[in-house]
Amino acid sequence: MLFVAINETTHLSTQIHDGNGGRRIPPTALVDVVFPCLDEAEALPWILGRMPKGYGAIVVDNGSTDGSAAVARSLGVTVVSEPARGFGSAAHAGLLAATAPIVAFCDADASMDPLDLPRIVDPVLAGAADLVLGRRRPTTRASWPAHSKLANLALAGMVRRATGLRLHDLGPMRAGRREALVALGMRDRRSGYPLEMVLRGHAADWRILEVDAPYAPRVGRSKVTGTLRGTITAVRDMARLLRDNAGEGSRS
């Protein structure tokens, strides 16, 4: 098994495992898809079996105890171990591990279908957008808990007022060019990471686009926005970022 250490100024300690069980194969994917993962062994086979052609999967194991990493490796994909807990920690570790020119992000709980990724990625490939966000469209009433949906609507409204961006969702499925995403210098390692990406992209005059993406009930137990406690934590993290962003704007 091959182990490659990646270090960052935040002392990120990441290990990359070759899912092929031997010598690392040179990357050929046009798009690397980062799947932050915490106890998603049940959903991973379905998720990883639905990757579009030309898309490579990077599963970032964020301390799973259900064998998620072993499941992903058995399916032949790259597995990154990120011991520092937090959605942002896992997502950023995957971004740094990516080698494809375009990087997409997607939850690993089967709530969003990887086969829908091209509708998110294609505007970036075409040069029509710098960052594309998937606006979640629930397929059933059970897809999106009421407290989470209301919190997301409130936060999206705050983002619109703060930036002028006509966004309706801060969802997990998104895509941009790897070098540009890394250059944003995102620092949040918790639930605020997706919002920080939008705020920093907006400050850099990025063209940010929102497109519809089906949203189904997740597989397994939710750890973040599917729970009231997780939703409150996410709202606090994002509200803090918005306050910080407003403070920086008033000083400029």
N, C-alpha and C positions, 0 to 999 in steps of 0.2 A: 504494500500500500504506500502511495506517495504522499508525503506531507510537505506543504509549502507554507511558510510563515509569512504573513503580511503585517507590517507595522505601520501605524499612523501616529500623528502627533498626539492623539487622544489615548495612545497606548492600547489601541485595538489589537487583540491577539486572536488571530484567525487561523484555522487549519483547513486546507483544501484536500479532499480525498478524491482520488481518481476512481470514479464509479465503475471503470472497466477492470479494476482489480490488478492493474499492472502499469506499464509505461504510459505516461500521459500522451494522449493523442492531440496533435495540433488543432486548435479551434477552427471550426468551419461554419459555425452558426452566424447568420446575419443578425439575429436578435438573441440576446441572452435574457431569460425571464427569471427574475428573482422571486423565490417563494419563501418569505419568512415563515418559520415553522416551529410550533410548540405543541407537541402531542397531536400530530395529525396523521398517524399511521393508517387509520381507517380510510381517510380520504385520498391519500397520496397515489395509490394505484390508478384510480379513476382520473385524477388530475394529470399525472405524468403520461398516461396513455392517450391523452387528447392534445398533445403538443403539435402545433402546425409544422409543416415542413419548413426547414431552415431556422427553426427556433430551438435553442438549447435551454435546458432547465438547470437552475442553480438553487438547490434546496439549502436554506440556511437554518441549521438546527440550533435552536435557542434554549437548549436545556431540556429537551424532551426526555420523558421517562418511559414512553410506550414503545420504544424501538423505531421511531420515525426515521432516524438516520440510516439504520440498517435496511429498512424497507426501501428508502430512496436509492441507496447504493446497490441493492439487489436489482433495481430497475435500470441500472447503468447510467445514472445521472451524476453530475458533480454535487458533492455534499460539502458544505462549509460549516464548521463548528464555531459558533459565536457564544462564548460563555457569559458575556455581559448581558443581563436580561433587559428587554425593552424592544418594542417594535422597531424603533429607529436604529438600535444597535444591529439588529438582524438585517434590516433592509440595507443599511449602509455597508455592512460587511459583504453582502451580495453584490452591491454596486462595485466595490473595490475589487472583488474577485472576478467580475465579468471581463471578458476580452472582446466581445462582439462590439461593433460600432454603435449599435442601438441597444438600450437596456429597457426592459419593461418590468413592471412589478405586478404581482397578483397574489391574493390570499391563497393559502394552501388548504382551505377547508371545504373546497368544492362548491362554494357559494357563487363563484364566477367561473365560467367555462373558458379554458385556454383557447378553444376554437374561435372565441370572439376576439382574441388578441389582435388579429390583423386589422380590425376596424379601428383599434387604438393606435397601432403602429403605422399604418399606411400613410396618414397625413405627415408623420415625421419623415418617413422614407421619401415622400413626394416633395419635401421641402416646404410644405404648406403650414407647418406648425413646429415650434420648438419643444412644446410639452403638451401632451394630449391626456386628458383625464376621462375615465369612464364614468358617466353619470349612471348610477345604479337605478335600474327599472325593475322593481320586484315582480317575480313571476307568480307569487302567491302571497296571501296575507301573512303567512308564517315566515316569509323571507326576511322581514325587517322589523324587529321589535319596536313598538310605538315610541318608547323613551329614546331609543337610539336614533330613530328617524327624525323625531322632533329636535333633538340636540343637533343633528347634522344640518337640518334646515336653518336653525338659528345661527350656527356657525357660518354656513354659507352666506347668510344674509349679512353677517358681520364682515366677511371677506369682501362682499360686493361693495359695502359702504366704505371700507378701508382702501380698496384698490380700484374700484370701478369695473372689475372683471365680472362678467355676467355668468357666474358659476352657480350651480344648484346643488353640487355635491362635492365632497372632499374624499371620494372613494379610493380604494386601494389599487384598482387597476389603472395603470398609467404608463407612459412611455416617453423617452427622450433620448438624445444622443449621449453616449457614455461620457466622453471627454467634457462636454458642457455641464452635465450633471455633477461630475466630480469637482469641476471648477467652481460650482456654487458655494462650496465650503460649508455644507450643512453641519450644524453642531448638535441639534436636538437628537437624543437617543431614546426618546420615549414616544408617546402617542402623538406628539406634535410634529414629527418628522414629515408626514405628508403635507401639512400646512406650510411648514418652513420651505419646502421645495417650491410651492406655489408663490410664496411671498418673495423669496430670493429670485425666482425666475422673473416675476413681475418687475422687481427692482432692476433687473438686468435687461429690461425691455424685450423679454421673450414674447413670442406669439403663443398664447395659451388657448387651447381649444378643448371643448367638452363635447363628447359624443355619447349616445345611449349605449348601455351594456346591460343585458339581462342579469338579474340578481335572484338567486334561488336560496332556499333554506340551507344552512350550512350542515355539514356532516360532523357529528360529535358535539362536545361541549364547548361553548364559546368562552374565551378567556378575556376578551376586551369589550367591544361595543355591544355584544349580545347580552351582557350583564349590566345591571344598573350601576354597580361599583365601577366596572370598566368604563362605562359611558361617562360617569362623573370625572374619572381620572383623565380621559381623553379631552373632555371639555375644558378642564382646568389647564392642561398642557397647551391646548390651542389658544385659549383666551390669553394666557400669559404671553405667547408669541405675538398675538395681535396687539397687546398693550406695548410690548417691546418695540414692535414695528412702528406703532404710532408715535412712540417716544423718539425713535431715531428720525422719523419724518419731521417732527417738530423742531429737531435740532439742526436739520440740514438747511 
